[in-house]
Amino acid sequence: MLRQLTGRQVSELIAYNSLEPVGFWNAWNQTGMVCSVLANVFGKKDGREFQPQDFMPKPPAHAEEVRTQSLDQMKAALLNIAAWAKRTGKMKGQKGMKPEPIVRKRRGDG
């Protein structure tokens, strides 16, 4: 896309982004603002005012802090969740589990 834009268009995009940031952190900033307003209205404790940053994730200081999961780790986590759901009866309608019957009321049955 940048190959198709002129220098002036790129400059305009940079200027616009400085006025109205686009992206991940801007979305968190907007969410933080809403949460801080609600917390200040309904949940103020000890006279402390909440700030939007209180509700935003902290960006990693260094690239080393960003951890990634391998495919095997993701698979193991998902299998653990599925085993827990099956053990606790959260997976209704699965093999070996009896689904709840659908009960429909007739007209006039209150």
N, C-alpha and C positions, 0 to 999 in steps of 0.2 A: 504494500500500500504506500509506503514512504517513497518508493520510486516514482509513483504517479503524482505525488503532491509537489507543488512548487515550494520554494523557500518561504514565500509569504504565507502560504497556507500552514506550513509547519510552525511558523512563528505565531500565527493566530491560535493554533491548537495549544501551543505551550502557554500563551497568555490566558486562554480560556481555562486551561487546567489549573493555573495559579489562582483564578477567581472562583471557579467551581470544580474542585477536584473530583476526579472520577476514579472509581476502583474500590478495592477491598477495604482500605483503611477509612475511606470516606463513608462507606456503608456502616462501619463500626462506629464512627463518630456520630452519625445520625442516630443510631440505636442507643448509644451512650447518652445522648442528649435527652431522648425520650425517657430512658430509665432513670436518669438523675432527676428529672422533673417529677416523675411519679414517686420516687423515693423521698424527695424533699417534701412533697405534699403529704404523703401517707405514712412514711416510715422514718421521719427525722428522729434521731436519738441523740441525747447528750448535746444538743445544740449544734451538732456537726452537719455542715451542708455537704451533700454529695456532689461530685464533679463527674462529667462524662467519662473521664479517664478511669474512674472507679469501676466502670462497667465494660471496659474495653480490654481485649487481651494484650498482654505485654509483647511487643515485637522482640524477637531474639536479637541479642546484642552482636552475636557472631554467627557465621554460617555453620559453625560446628555444633551450635545448640539445636539446630533443626534436625530432628531425627526422622528417619524414614523407616517404614516397615517393609520387610521382605514379603513376598507372596506367601511363603510358608507361615510367617507370623500372622498374616491376615487370615489365612485358612484356619489356623489353630484357634484364633479368637472367635471366628464365626462358628466353628464346630463346638466350642465351649458354650456359646450362647444358645445354640440349637439343643445341646444336651441339657442345659439348665431348663430351657422352655419345655422340653419333653418331660423332664423329671417333675416339674411343678405343674404340669397340665396346661401350660399356656398355648400349646400347639393343638388347637381343636381341629378335629377332622382328619388328623394324620393317622397313618397306619397304626393299628393297635389302640386307637382312642375312639371313644364313642362320641359322635357329635350330638350336641343338644338338639332335641326336637323343636321344630318350629310350630308354635301354637298360635293359631289365628282365631281371633274372636269373631263370632257371628254378629250380624246386626241385631241390636236389641239385647245383647248379653252384657251391657253395662260396662 
